[in-house]
Amino acid sequence: MIKSYRNLGRRFQFYNPEKIEGRQNIFTVIVGKNGSGKSTLLGSLVRDLLGVQNSKKLYKGPELGFEHIEKGKVVTTKKPKEIISVSTSPFDKFPFVRHSLAVSNYSYLGLRDLHGSNFGLAYLSKIIASLIQSVFENPTTAIGKVLNYLGYHDIISIRFDLSMTKGMLEDLVYYLNDNSQDFPRRRGSLRRLNMRYFCNEEDEVDLAKVEYLIQVAERIFNHKIPKLFELEINSRGFEMNHFDMKLSEDLILLIQSGMIRLRDVGIRSLEDSRLFSIRDASSGEQSVILSILGIASAIRDYSVICIDEPEICLHPQWQERYIQLLISTFSSFKSCHFIIATHSPQIISRLNARNCFIMTMEDGHAFDAKGYIKHSADFQLAKLFDSPGYKNEFLSRIALNIFSKVSKNKSFDKEDLQNLELLKYQSNFLDKKDPVYELIGSINELFQIYG
C-alpha cells in the first residue's frame, strides 16, 4: 500500500495508518480542480513504482511532457505485486509499454496504446486479450464473480474473425525481413496489422516473433480453421470446439498482432438469461463492464490500482454503482490499494465508512472519508470541491436554518458561527445573482446586529 509520495517538491499522504482495519483493501480518492495535477500525480506515481529497471520498456511520450517528470520517492508498506493503470481518457498520463515488451507486474488499461480507427473495438480487444491471458494462467480467476456482481452469468462468448491467408502471411514475412519501412505504403491489405508487435526495444524486427507467427499459422492452416470461430470463457476456463491450439499464447499473438479481429463479445443476463452483445450496451455500461473485467484480469493480493477519472462517459447513477462494484467485487483480495482521481460527488458519497480516504491536491493530506459519505451532491460540491454551483441546496438549507434561529433567539451560538464561516467562504464561489449569495448577505447583516 502507498503510504506517501514525494515529488515536484511536495509530499502526498494517501491514507491515515491509524484508521486502517486489518488487511482489507484501501481506497484513496484524489480531488482537486482541473489543472491541479491529479493525472500527472498518478502517472508519476506509477512510473516511480515501476522503477528504472523498466524504463526502456515504457513509452516516454515526449509530446505530453513525460520526459520532464522528475523522479519521486514512494513510501510503501510492502512492494506491490501488481500495478494497474486504468483510464478511458485519451489524455491520461500513465506510462504504457512500448511495442509488445513485457513488464511482468504492470497492466495499462487505457486508450493511448491502441491502434486502428475504432477505439471502442480496439479497447474491447485489449481487455479480451488480457482476460484470455488471465484465465489461462489461473482458470479459477475472479472473472465469474465479477460478472455475477454486474448482473450476468459467468460465461463470456467471444467471436473472432480469422482474416489471415497464406498470401497475407507471405507478404508480412517478406516485408518484416526485407523491406519493413515500405510496409504501410505498399501493402494496404495489411495496414490494420499492429506492426509494433513485431518490434523489440531497439525498434528492430523481432525474428523470434516472426518465426512463432509462422508456426501458429501452420497449425491454423493444417486444421482448416473457419473464418469465423468462437471461444467461451467460463468457470472451467476455456471451451473451443473447432481446434486444439495453445490457447493463450497463440490467441494473444493473433489478437495483438492483428491477425485475427474481434467481432463480438456476448454475455447473459442473470435476470432472463438473454444473450446480448457488449457492443449493444450503453457507453456507460460498456465502460463499467470493461473497466471492472480489465482490473479482474490483472489484480492479485498487494496490488496498486490507479484509476483516472472513471466518471467519464458515466451517468451519475453508474458513477455510484462503479465505486460500489469496485469495493464489493474485489473484497476477497487482500491489501490492495485503489487510488482514484475524480471530480464526481457520486463516487465520494458511495465510499465505505472503513478504509476509505480523501486526499486533496491543495494540501496533499489524506483524511477519513466517513464525514463525506451518504451525502448529497450539493454537500460534496460545497464542502469538498469548492464548486457549489447555482442555488446549492446544502448551503441554502444552512443559511435558512441560521436565519430562522437567529431571528428567534436574537443571538448566534457556536454552531451558527461555524456555519456562517462556511457560508462566507463559499460565497467566494457563488454568482452574485445567486439567491443563496443574497441570503448569505442578509445573514451577514443579522450578524452585525446580533453577532
NORQUI-V848250 format. One record per residue. RES is the residue in one letter. NEAR is the number of other C-alpha atoms within 8 Angstrom. Layout:
<<RES:NEAR> <RES:NEAR>>
This chain:
<<M:14> <I:11> <K:12> <S:11> <Y:13> <R:11> <N:10> <L:6> <G:5> <R:7> <R:9> <F:10> <Q:12> <F:13> <Y:13> <N:11> <P:6> <E:4> <K:9> <I:9> <E:7> <G:4> <R:6> <Q:11> <N:12> <I:13> <F:11> <T:15> <V:13> <I:13> <V:13> <G:12> <K:6> <N:5> <G:5> <S:8> <G:9> <K:12> <S:11> <T:8> <L:8> <L:13> <G:12> <S:12> <L:11> <V:13> <R:10> <D:12> <L:8> <L:10> <G:8> <V:6> <Q:6> <N:9> <S:7> <K:7> <K:11> <L:10> <Y:9> <K:7> <G:9> <P:7> <E:5> <L:6> <G:8> <F:10> <E:7> <H:5> <I:7> <E:6> <K:7> <G:11> <K:8> <V:12> <V:8> <T:9> <T:7> <K:6> <K:7> <P:9> <K:9> <E:13> <I:15> <I:15> <S:13> <V:13> <S:12> <T:10> <S:9> <P:7> <F:5> <D:11> <K:10> <F:12> <P:12> <F:9> <V:12> <R:9> <H:10> <S:10> <L:9> <A:6> <V:9> <S:4> <N:7> <Y:9> <S:10> <Y:11> <L:11> <G:13> <L:11> <R:8> <D:6> <L:8> <H:7> <G:7> <S:4> <N:6> <F:10> <G:6> <L:8> <A:11> <Y:11> <L:9> <S:11> <K:9> <I:12> <I:8> <A:12> <S:11> <L:11> <I:11> <Q:12> <S:12> <V:14> <F:11> <E:6> <N:7> <P:10> <T:8> <T:10> <A:7> <I:10> <G:12> <K:9> <V:12> <L:11> <N:11> <Y:9> <L:8> <G:9> <Y:12> <H:12> <D:11> <I:11> <I:11> <S:11> <I:13> <R:12> <F:12> <D:11> <L:11> <S:8> <M:8> <T:6> <K:6> <G:6> <M:9> <L:11> <E:8> <D:8> <L:9> <V:9> <Y:9> <Y:12> <L:10> <N:8> <D:6> <N:9> <S:8> <Q:6> <D:8> <F:11> <P:9> <R:6> <R:6> <R:8> <G:7> <S:5> <L:9> <R:9> <R:7> <L:8> <N:11> <M:7> <R:7> <Y:9> <F:14> <C:13> <N:11> <E:10> <E:5> <D:6> <E:7> <V:9> <D:9> <L:7> <A:6> <K:8> <V:10> <E:8> <Y:8> <L:9> <I:9> <Q:8> <V:9> <A:9> <E:8> <R:9> <I:9> <F:8> <N:6> <H:7> <K:6> <I:9> <P:6> <K:7> <L:8> <F:11> <E:10> <L:11> <E:11> <I:14> <N:11> <S:9> <R:7> <G:10> <F:10> <E:8> <M:9> <N:6> <H:6> <F:7> <D:6> <M:6> <K:7> <L:8> <S:9> <E:8> <D:10> <L:10> <I:11> <L:9> <L:10> <I:13> <Q:11> <S:12> <G:10> <M:11> <I:12> <R:11> <L:11> <R:8> <D:10> <V:11> <G:11> <I:13> <R:12> <S:11> <L:9> <E:6> <D:5> <S:8> <R:6> <L:8> <F:8> <S:10> <I:10> <R:8> <D:6> <A:9> <S:7> <S:8> <G:11> <E:10> <Q:11> <S:11> <V:10> <I:9> <L:10> <S:10> <I:11> <L:12> <G:12> <I:10> <A:12> <S:13> <A:11> <I:9> <R:9> <D:9> <Y:14> <S:15> <V:14> <I:12> <C:13> <I:12> <D:13> <E:11> <P:12> <E:11> <I:7> <C:7> <L:13> <H:8> <P:8> <Q:8> <W:11> <Q:14> <E:12> <R:8> <Y:10> <I:11> <Q:10> <L:11> <L:9> <I:8> <S:7> <T:10> <F:8> <S:9> <S:5> <F:10> <K:10> <S:12> <C:15> <H:14> <F:12> <I:12> <I:13> <A:14> <T:12> <H:9> <S:8> <P:10> <Q:11> <I:12> <I:12> <S:14> <R:11> <L:11> <N:9> <A:8> <R:8> <N:13> <C:15> <F:15> <I:14> <M:14> <T:11> <M:11> <E:6> <D:6> <G:11> <H:9> <A:13> <F:9> <D:12> <A:13> <K:9> <G:5> <Y:9> <I:12> <K:6> <H:8> <S:9> <A:9> <D:10> <F:11> <Q:14> <L:13> <A:14> <K:7> <L:7> <F:12> <D:9> <S:7> <P:12> <G:8> <Y:7> <K:8> <N:11> <E:7> <F:10> <L:11> <S:11> <R:8> <I:9> <A:14> <L:9> <N:8> <I:12> <F:9> <S:8> <K:9> <V:12> <S:8> <K:6> <N:7> <K:8> <S:8> <F:12> <D:6> <K:6> <E:7> <D:9> <L:9> <Q:8> <N:10> <L:10> <E:8> <L:8> <L:11> <K:9> <Y:8> <Q:11> <S:9> <N:6> <F:10> <L:12> <D:7> <K:6> <K:6> <D:10> <P:7> <V:12> <Y:12> <E:10> <L:11> <I:12> <G:8> <S:8> <I:11> <N:8> <E:8> <L:10> <F:9> <Q:7> <I:6> <Y:9> <G:7>>
